[in-house]
Amino acid sequence: MRPVTRRGVADVRGASLVRRTLSSGGVAGITPVTVPALDLRPAPRTVLRSLTVAALLAAPIALTAQAQPSTGEPWQLVQPPQSSLVYARDGSLIGEIGREWRTSVSIRTLPKYVGQAFVAVEDHRFYQHNGVDVVGVLGALKDAALGDARGASTITQQLVGNMHPDVIDRRDKSLGRKVREQEAAREMERHYTKEQILEAYLNQINFGHGWYGIDAAARHYFGKPAAQLTLPEAASLASLPKSPVGYDPSRFPDRNRERRNTVLALMAGQGYITKQQADIASMSPVTTVAAGGLSATAPYFVDVVRQQAERAGVPVGNGGYRIYTTLDPALQRAATVALVEGTAAVELRPGYRHPTYTNRPKGSSAYLQGAVVALDPVTGEVRALVGGRNYQESPFDRAVLAQRQPGSAFKPIVYALAVADSTPPNAIVQDTALKIPLPTGEVYEPGNSDNKFLGPMTLREALTKSRNPVAVQLGLRLGIDSIAGLARAMGIQSPIAPVPSSAIGASALRPIELVAAYAACANLGSSVEPS
């Protein structure tokens, strides 16, 4: 076996971050900014080998480059907090990170009927008024006098309140607030075009479940970007501003369908679509994607990305980054299935006496768990990572954070040191009973799982048959400290206790460390760090 050596950072292809910022210039440009490296270690080492942040200055509307709502003039359009999107190595979207799940998009990338659906149901005189719909206000006053109160806020007024809640608190029902809102709406209309205002509105709306903006809603409800929304899907989303909970298409598809069909009828009545288009769209069922959405693909992996980015000072929670990782979606799916099916098979074995996933106490996560890590042994790039059977019930990442005894899986490190110390694979060793006095006064007597001792055998045979007394003897001869040193060189950072049982895996370590150590074996002795 070749000596273990550290691979340099240059040998590992890193992931990258791209931050999208909206500006008034309409000119595309990229400004690279170097960010500290990230890897998969819980100590401040990292998940991503290197990050490159690029600000894309290409959107058509004037927004200030800030993550939080402005406390300045209430008529100004400001960039709302942006969630960051996480991509797999093939470019597919696997997760989203954000305090508010939101990704702003240009209205010019959307089908025209998307904006038209919202205008039809929320503010049908949007293109005629100057921020305040006087006709609507008079109608609302008349209805109120007759005991039928209704709102008359325009899209512009809604945007002012949603974008500047620190200045225009829409929960305040006073006349003063209403006057301030109307003044700000008129001022906004003087400074921005209708297209800019509608775009900002579509990117600002609360669609429920913490999803803000048309693109986040499209991806979470229908599993697609807003640019791919169909007419009935657009109408379904246009139903939500009135009541994100009451018309939730995933919880109340019938309610949403009824409201959606109202939106379609309004669109036809206002000339945005034909009656035939409305009739055809109204017959479509309301079909949403499965609960969990994007983050269900690799939730533990996305968590690691978030944690390590935050440790590096990258504001992925509201910065609107695009994070490109090394995850292989096909391998990730296979790893998830293997863990779920493998643990379930163990629970079905005769004599299994612990709570199972199916018969556990309600709300309990005290059932058989597991973890999977797969990485490229040459580069250290993580291809799959599963930290447990069910992220929603137990988000603790056992692959990266859990300290567990590796048991016999640690023995190859002991045997590797023996071979490096000039013990040939055909050397004869003894699988025999041992009595080892400990400093505590106790006597350590390692046995085997079959309760037998097989006597003399070759070193290769002892490893193949996983004989505990042989590994313990090797550990005592080589020195546990020397074994710990090799383990560190192979990628194990958890401490190895200076006791005889450490030779057979009694010292707890993290699964991802053990995978890194095995990668050194597959990589002809060169170690890698997970990245």
Phi, psi and omega in degrees: 000132181291151176302146180282129178232154178277134174275139182286164179301326183296339181280351186248121178287120184275169171272173179219157177244141174233123181258130180261127178235142180263139180220171183271347187288328182071017180248126182287136175203153181234124178246104182285140177227125181280136180238148180307147182294156180235152171215188186267011182276142177290332171289163187293066173251285169152165176258327182249137184293314177211149180240137172239126182254130179232130177269120181264113183259080188221005184271156190273358184244157185274109178230143177282148184276081178213153186269338183248154178305140182288150172259012180275217183297131185288356178267354184281140171278130179232153179285122178284167176304137182248132172284158179258143182255138182250129184243149175279177183293339178269005179090358179281149182279127183240351181184171182220140181236126179179150172288320167242125180282106184206137172225114182288143178228157176281137179297337181287347177269354185262149170302144183301327184291346177294303178297323181297325179298317180290320178297317183300320186264333185261330188194076190289347174258023183307318184277358180253330186270172181253029182116330177235126181271094183300318179299317179295321179296315179297320178295321179293321178296319178297314180296321180297322179296332179267006177086015181241078184290138176209160181278158177224022181288135177278170175303320180296317178295318177301318181296317178303312181292319181289325184277334182230060182295340178286340180252317181243095180274108185289350174283341178283116184265011184287159178295324180300316178297319182297319179295316179299320180295317180294319179297317180294323179296317178297319180294321177299318180294333179284335185260339185230156177280165177299322180297317179296318180293316180295321178299313179299321179297313181298329180275354186254337191298143173273119179255012179090161178062020183080010180264123182239137178090152187296325183289316178298319179296317180298317183290323184277326179275322188240001175068030181209158175291159183300332180296342182254009181296139173276170179301310179297326178293319177299318179293325177298317180289326178293345178284341192280327181306327180295321179199092182301329179276312184296330181249021178304115184292337179279330180263323184230069183299326181292316177298316181295321181297318179296314179293320178302316181294329173296317178299316180298319179296320177295319179298319179292318181295332180264005173085010179282326176223167178276164177298323179297317178298320179295318181296317180294315181295326182291342179275350181289138175288158175270107184238118180250164178283165182297151178302143181111327174054218186299314187294348179289342182293311182208064188297322180293320179296315179297323177299317180297317177303313181298312184299316183287325176296318180295323177296330179276002178083016180268119184281067183291342181292335180215013187266352178067043181272158168250118186250117182256123188242182183263004185297137176259110185303319181295316179292325177297316178297317180297320179295319179297313179297317181299318180292313182297312182288324181293315179292323178296323179294322178296318181296336181273355181294144178302135178089359178291122191246011183257164175302139178255171181298326184274333183244018180291158174300145182303129179083357182271143174249016181275064175228175184303129181238173179195181179206154178225133172227130175232128179223160177284118185293341181277317184257338185084003181291129180285124180260332179207146179207121177232122186261002180174178185282328184211106184296321183298324181273330183212088183283358178298128185271100182286339180289324187253329189251332187289136173260115182225148175290126181282343181062222185295344178296345179276342187301323179305331178291320178296314181292326178298318179293323178298316179295318178296336180268019173078022172268113184287156180300336181264009177296144181273129177234166185247123171266092188220164180293140180233148172229109186246113178291139180252158179302337180283353184095349178279166178243127180265124182234088181290134177241190179242161183296335179266005180059030180232161172236128189262001176077210184291143178197168178283161178300318179299317181294323180296321177290317181300320183267002176052056181274118185297314182301326179294314180297321180294317178299317177298319180298319180292321181289317183281331184098125181298326178297321179293321177296318178298323178296317177294320179301318178296319180295333180271355175118003180266115182261342178294144182293142176256117184294139181281061180230153183304324184292346177296336179293340178245028170083032180279341180275127184288144175211173182270139182308321182294333175292317181295321177297319178298320179295318178294329178299325178297323177296316180288341185256027176058036174096350179271125182274159177226157173254134178305136183215000000 
